[in-house]
Amino acid sequence: MLVHLRRSVILAIVALVATFIYAFAGTGVSQLFFQHQADGSLTANGSTLIGQNWSDTKCPGHPLGSCVFQGRPDDLGPYSDTEKKNPSPAGHPGDDPLVANGAAGESGATNLGPRSAELVAYTKILVAYWHARGVNPTPDLVTTSGSGYDPDISQQDALVQIPMVAKATGLSDSVLTHLISQQTQGAELGFLGTSYIDVLQLNEALVKLEK
């Protein structure tokens, strides 16, 4: 019996040590070779991995949010329970992945099907939101992503926002078009998915142009 007990204790110790060694080794390797990614892909304004709310960005003399490019409406208008200026007409909790207005966000699918009158109403609100800013929105800009955290948009999603951003910032269409081209990233490994633009990185590059 003592032999079995000793073996069990030794096995438990070995397993415990191996677990800690694996964890620390993994952390060490990631910090050594992939520190930026391991630390959350953070920039001075947030993480490039998580979409955020740009609709409250101050634009003197122009509608809020019109001086920056915006992402998908996971945390915008009718899909956000933290957007006090434009609350959901049906009280939907929405997708609000980040802290906004001092309230911690949550993410959840709306589960609204293609025949949902509520979905139609929300989409119309978002279409009106964009039209008020001089933008003819793409389908992506009036529909949420599956995760509610999507930080990326397509090149076309960004291009249609040029009239809005140009008017609010004073930058020319050609300058903004070139900026979008510079910030467009190709498909992963050249064949996975499609090209995309990280909205946070695009807006950080935009701020540098304005200085």
NORFENHU-V826900 format. One record per residue. N is the residue number from 1. RES is the residue in three letters. PHI is phi as a letter, one per 20 degrees, with the letter a starting at -180 (none if undefined). D_FIRST is the distance of its C-alpha to the first C-alpha in Angstrom with 2 decimals. Layout:
# NORFENHU-V826900
n	res	phi	d_first
N	RES	PHI	D_FIRST
N	RES	PHI	D_FIRST
This chain:
# NORFENHU-V826900
n	res	phi	d_first
1	MET	none	0.00
2	LEU	f	3.82
3	VAL	f	5.34
4	HIS	f	5.24
5	LEU	f	6.23
6	ARG	f	8.63
7	ARG	f	9.97
8	SER	f	10.68
9	VAL	f	12.43
10	ILE	f	14.32
11	LEU	f	15.41
12	ALA	f	16.61
13	ILE	f	18.54
14	VAL	f	20.07
15	ALA	f	21.13
16	LEU	f	22.61
17	VAL	f	24.50
18	ALA	f	25.75
19	THR	f	27.02
20	PHE	f	28.99
21	ILE	f	30.31
22	TYR	f	31.54
23	ALA	f	33.22
24	PHE	f	34.94
25	ALA	f	35.95
26	GLY	f	37.49
27	THR	f	39.34
28	GLY	f	40.56
29	VAL	f	41.88
30	SER	f	43.61
31	GLN	f	45.23
32	LEU	f	46.35
33	PHE	d	47.88
34	PHE	c	48.42
35	GLN	f	48.87
36	HIS	g	51.65
37	GLN	f	49.76
38	ALA	f	46.44
39	ASP	e	48.28
40	GLY	o	49.70
41	SER	l	52.90
42	LEU	e	54.69
43	THR	c	58.36
44	ALA	f	60.48
45	ASN	d	61.08
46	GLY	q	57.76
47	SER	d	55.46
48	THR	f	56.93
49	LEU	e	54.10
50	ILE	c	55.13
51	GLY	f	58.50
52	GLN	b	60.31
53	ASN	e	63.32
54	TRP	d	66.59
55	SER	f	68.98
56	ASP	e	69.42
57	THR	f	70.41
58	LYS	f	73.71
59	CYS	c	76.77
60	PRO	g	79.91
61	GLY	n	82.67
62	HIS	c	80.49
63	PRO	g	77.95
64	LEU	g	74.47
65	GLY	n	72.32
66	SER	e	75.26
67	CYS	e	75.12
68	VAL	c	71.75
69	PHE	e	70.26
70	GLN	d	68.04
71	GLY	e	65.02
72	ARG	f	64.08
73	PRO	e	64.49
74	ASP	f	60.84
75	ASP	c	61.81
76	LEU	c	65.53
77	GLY	l	67.92
78	PRO	f	66.89
79	TYR	e	63.33
80	SER	c	62.55
81	ASP	e	62.02
82	THR	d	62.59
83	GLU	e	66.01
84	LYS	f	68.20
85	LYS	f	71.46
86	ASN	b	70.85
87	PRO	f	68.39
88	SER	f	67.31
89	PRO	f	69.98
90	ALA	d	67.33
91	GLY	m	64.83
92	HIS	f	62.34
93	PRO	f	59.33
94	GLY	m	59.74
95	ASP	d	57.86
96	ASP	c	57.82
97	PRO	f	55.10
98	LEU	d	56.07
99	VAL	f	57.01
100	ALA	c	60.66
101	ASN	l	62.97
102	GLY	n	60.14
103	ALA	d	57.99
104	ALA	f	54.68
105	GLY	e	55.02
106	GLU	c	53.03
107	SER	c	53.29
108	GLY	a	53.50
109	ALA	f	55.27
110	THR	f	58.49
111	ASN	l	57.98
112	LEU	e	61.76
113	GLY	e	62.94
114	PRO	f	66.17
115	ARG	e	68.06
116	SER	f	67.06
117	ALA	f	70.12
118	GLU	f	68.02
119	LEU	f	67.19
120	VAL	f	70.88
121	ALA	f	71.82
122	TYR	f	69.33
123	THR	f	70.53
124	LYS	f	74.15
125	ILE	f	73.35
126	LEU	f	71.82
127	VAL	f	74.74
128	ALA	f	77.13
129	TYR	g	75.09
130	TRP	f	75.55
131	HIS	f	79.17
132	ALA	f	79.99
133	ARG	d	78.85
134	GLY	m	80.92
135	VAL	d	78.05
136	ASN	e	77.89
137	PRO	f	74.12
138	THR	e	72.03
139	PRO	g	69.63
140	ASP	f	66.71
141	LEU	f	68.42
142	VAL	c	68.69
143	THR	c	65.31
144	THR	f	61.83
145	SER	e	59.09
146	GLY	f	56.06
147	SER	e	53.70
148	GLY	n	56.06
149	TYR	c	55.19
150	ASP	g	57.35
151	PRO	e	58.85
152	ASP	d	61.02
153	ILE	c	64.36
154	SER	e	66.40
155	GLN	f	69.39
156	GLN	f	71.70
157	ASP	g	70.13
158	ALA	f	71.08
159	LEU	f	74.52
160	VAL	f	75.73
161	GLN	e	75.02
162	ILE	g	77.38
163	PRO	g	80.45
164	MET	f	78.54
165	VAL	f	77.08
166	ALA	f	80.35
167	LYS	f	82.36
168	ALA	e	80.06
169	THR	d	79.51
170	GLY	n	82.82
171	LEU	f	81.16
172	SER	f	82.88
173	ASP	g	81.57
174	SER	f	81.52
175	VAL	f	79.40
176	LEU	f	76.86
177	THR	f	76.82
178	HIS	f	76.10
179	LEU	f	73.32
180	ILE	f	71.68
181	SER	f	71.99
182	GLN	f	70.33
183	GLN	e	67.41
184	THR	f	66.80
185	GLN	d	63.58
186	GLY	f	63.18
187	ALA	g	60.60
188	GLU	g	57.09
189	LEU	l	56.87
190	GLY	n	60.41
191	PHE	b	59.63
192	LEU	e	57.09
193	GLY	m	59.00
194	THR	c	62.41
195	SER	f	63.95
196	TYR	b	63.40
197	ILE	c	64.29
198	ASP	e	62.00
199	VAL	f	64.07
200	LEU	f	62.77
201	GLN	f	63.62
202	LEU	f	66.97
203	ASN	f	67.92
204	GLU	f	66.86
205	ALA	f	69.13
206	LEU	f	71.85
207	VAL	f	71.77
208	LYS	f	72.32
209	LEU	f	75.42
210	GLU	f	76.85
211	LYS	e	76.67
